């Protein structure tokens, strides 16, 4: 694999990165993952991080598991992570999961990635199993600080950036992207038994869960959604500096991602906040406007 450092070939390591890259290519995501826009040297590491997180997220979300089984699988994933972080030799790979941790161990070593960021992700996945409602906006932001923000910080580390101001801007963008996904998926999440709209936001407008159950988009829900979309836009605005502070092709990747997330919010507004009857999403008609806006980007 050309993106890896020169040295004697390690067949297990090459297989491991190839498995992670296959996983990244074959799973649908709202926003680019390890895309061709990323510098080639970054792609194996980003794919390893993605594969680790994707599998853990599936343990928490995919059907077919009891809650006890989900937590047991996440416990096992935590143990594997800590062994990989300790630099202990890993067993000869017997399956894809083994390959993921071989690649992840190498990525953590190469880029000096902190264990705490991966443990934060796992704590959020565990929370997905045990928590289905959020009382306050601050409670939801705390969840996003562990479910989304570590990914941005890991991408920055793989790109060679370790800067507190970039971290803060990245956190704002990652939280905004996570929230945008929540707002477009309210109907789907309700079907899965979750509501991410905080209770305090609902109480201020009088929006009720019984309306979700009957699929009614009421004036109260529209008012709550309008406030949430505005708060999310404020986070996108706070995160703009990360799109200016990185180098090379990653700069374009982040600008496209920033505009992609913002355009989903446009779609929610264009639908008059009715996310119950049709999921606001991007399509082919959005590609050129997003590309144009990214190319015409002005520093904030």
N, C-alpha and C positions, 0 to 999 in steps of 0.2 A: 504494500500500500504506500503510494508515493507521498501521502500526507504525513506519514509517520517518520520519525527521525531515522537517519541512516544507521545501519547496523546489521548484524546477522539476522536473517529472516526468522520470525517466530510464527510457525503455522497456526498455533492456537490463538495468538493475538490477532493475526490477520483474519482468521475465521470469526473472531469475536467482534471486531469492528465491522466486518461485512454483515454480520447478523443484525447489528444495531442499525446500520444504514438501511437494510431491507425493511426493518420495522418502521423507521422514520418515513420511508417512501410509500409504504402501503397503508398507513393509517391516515384517515381524514383529520384535518385540524382546521380551525377557523383562520389561523394565521400561519405564515411560512415556518417550516421547521427544517433546519439544515439545508436550505435551498441553494440553488446554483449561484445565488448572489453572494452567499457567504464566501470569504476567502477559502481556498481549498484546504489550507492548513488547519482551519477551524472545524471542518465538517465532521471528521471522525469523532472528535471530542464532544461536539454538540449532539451527534447521533447517540453516543453512549449515554449522555445525560438524559436525553429524551427517552431512550429505551428504558432506563431505570425508572423514570417518572411515569411513563405510559403504562408499564406493567403494574406498578403500585396503584395507579389510579383505577385500572381495570379491577384490581382486587376489591377496591372500595365501592365501585359503581356497577360493574357488569352483573347481569342477572345470573342466577344459578347457585349463589352462595348464601348461607345463613350469615347473620351478623357475627356469630362466634367464629365461623370459618374465615370471614374477611379479616377479623382482627388477628387470627392466628397466622394467616398468610402475611399480613403486614409486620407482625412480630418476626417472622422468619426473614422477611426482606430487610428488617432493621439489623438483625444479627449478621446477615450476609454483608450488608453495607459496612458495619463496624469491622468485620474481619478484613474486608478489602482496604479500608482506611488504615488499618494497622500495618499494612504492607506484608502481612503474613502470606506465605505461598498459598495459592488457591489450587483446588483439586483439578485434575484433568477434566475438561468440560464433558458432561454427559448430556446436556440439553441446552436449549436457548438461554434459560435463566443463568446457567453457569457462564455462558459466553458473555452475557451482559455484564457480569461482575468482573470478568477478566478485562474487558474493555474499560469499564468504569475505574477499576484500580489503576490502570495505566494512565487514564485521563486525569485522575486525581493527583497522581504523582507528577506528571508532566507539567501541570498547570498550578500545582500547589493549591488545590481547591479545598476549602474548609469543610470538614465533616458536618458542622452545624447547619449549613445551608441545606444539605440533603436530609438531615434529621428534621428540619423545619417542614420540608415537603411531606415527610412521612407523618408528622404530627397532624398536618392538615388532612391527609387522606384518612387517618384514624377518626378525625372529627367528622368527616363525611359520613362515617358509619354511625356515629353516636349523636349527632346534632342535626336537626331538621328545621329549626327555626332560629332566628337571630333577633334579639331584643332591641338592640340599638345599632345605629350607623357605626359607632366605634367598635362594637362587637364584630360587625361584618368586615371592617377594615383590618381588624386583628387577624381574622381568618385569611384575608387576602395577603397579609404580610408574610404568611407562611405557605399559602397555596400557590401564589403567583410570583411574588417579589424575588424569592431565591433563584428562580429561573433566569431572570434578568441579570442578577449579580453573577451567576455562573457564566452566562454568555460573555459578560464583560471580562471576567477573569481569563476565559479561554482566548479572548481577543487581546489579552495583555494589558488590560486597564485595571488599575486598583486605585480608585479615586473616590473619596467620600461624597463629593458633589455629584459625580456621575451616578454613584449608587443611589442617592436620593432621587435624582431625576428618573432613573430606571425604575425605582420602586413606584413612583407615581404613574408611569406608563403601564407597568405590569398590573397594578391594581385597577387602573382604568379599563384595560383589556378584559380582566377577569369580570369586572362589574358589567361591562357591555355584554359579555356572554350571558351573564345572569339575566339581564333585562330582556334579551332576545329569546331566552329559553324559559320564560316564566311558565308557559303552558306545559312544556316537557317536564320541567322540574316538579310542577304540581302533580303530574301523573306519576312521578317517582316518589312522591311523598315529601318533597322539600319545598320550602318557600324561603328565598333569599332576600325578599323585600323586608327590611327590618320592621319590627312591630311599631317603633316610634314613628316611622315615616307613614305607616298606615293609620295610626291613631290620629295624627295631625289632620288627615283628610277624611277620616271615617271609612276608609276602604276595608272591606270585610272579606275573610276567606270564603265565606259562603258564595260570594260572587265568582270566585275562582272555580268553585265546585260546579256552578251552573254555566260557566263560560261567559259571564256577562262583563263587558267593559263599561263600567259605570263612570260618571263624572268624578267620583271620589278616587277611583283607581287611576284615571287619567291625571288627576292633580298630583297624586303620589309619584307616578312615573315621570311627570314633567320635572319635578324637583330632583328625582334621582338622576335623570339624564343630565340636568344642569350640573349637578355635583360631579358627575363623571367627566363631563367636559372640562370642568375646572382642573381635574387631575391630569387629563391629557395636556392641558396648557402648562401645568407645572412640570410635566415631564419632557417638554420639547427640547431642553438643553442636552439631553442624552443623545438626541439625533444629530446634534452639532459637535458633540465632544468626542465622538469616535472617529476612527480613520478608515479610509478606503471604501471597499464595497459594503462593509457593514453599515456605513452611514446611509447608503441607499436602502438597504434591507430594513433598517429601523424606520426610515421615513415612510416607506411603503406600508409597514406594519402600523405605524401611527395613523396614517391616512385611512388605512383599511378599517381600523377600529372606529375612527371618527365617522366614517361613512356609514357604518352600521347604525350609529346613533342618528344620523340623518334619516336613514330608512325608518327607524322607530318614530321619529317626529313626523315624517311624511305619512305614516299610517295612523296619525293622530293617537299614537301610543297604544293602539290596539294590538297587543302581542299575543292575545289569546286565540284569535281565529286564523292568523297567518304569521309564521315566524319571519321576522325581518332578517334578510340575509343578502349577501353580495352575490352578484351574477356576472356574466360576461360583459354586460353593459357598463359595469363599474371599473373594468380594468384600465381603460384609457384615461378616464378622469383621475384615477388614483395615480397612474404613472405621470400624468401631466402635473398634478399637484406636487408630487415628490420632486419632479425635475425643476419646478418653479419655486421650490422651498426657499423661504427667507428666514434667516436666523432670527430667533425670538429675542 
